[in-house]
Amino acid sequence: MQAIINGFGIKKLGSIDIVFMFWLVKLMIAQPGTLLMNSYFQLGDDEARIAIDRCIAELKTRKKTGSVAVADSHGELVGLLRMNGAGFATATIATNKVFTSSRLRQPSGDLGKAAAEGGWDVHYHGDSRYLGWEGGAPVFFQGACIGSVGVSGLTGEEDFEIAQMGVAAILASLD
């Protein structure tokens, strides 16, 4: 896991480091009681590998092929794997599912359902990466969305089910 403090990425993955910067400490002493720093967690490459491995294992068990993507809390890609034999588009679709899920902090399919019910276009958000298909699942840890897992290549329902297995694998690794 990558700890992020005030937007500065700490490069040591797999653990959480606390960083004290001289000027922040000095500022904290000058203004006691003022909250100066926000910290939050973000998925890193270790968690991406865990989720991808779990999802790929399930795809192989079902004798199916597809793509698995993992994104950080901003929807930016951390890891992607397209299995041999999977359609080329599945990689892009899985990537867009995690973008949508992370940015909206909800399953990607919820956007499609809301658009259908409301009668508006999914691309109303102004970015063509938003996708309303099922298969993107957010990862919530300590009450915050720290990223998402997305699967593409099967039915939306199956994609989402397998993505949730990836989420469960990540959460199990964080305990």
ABEGO torsion letter per residue (X at the ends): XBBBBGGBBBABBGBBBBBBBAAAAAAAAABBGBBABBBBBBBBAAAAAAAAAAAAAAAAAAGBBBBBBBBBAAGBBABBBBBBGBBAAAAAAAAAAAAAAAAAGBBAAAAAAAAAAAGBBAAAAGBAABBABBGBBBBBBGGBBAEBBBBBGBBAAAAAAAAAAAAAAAAAAAX
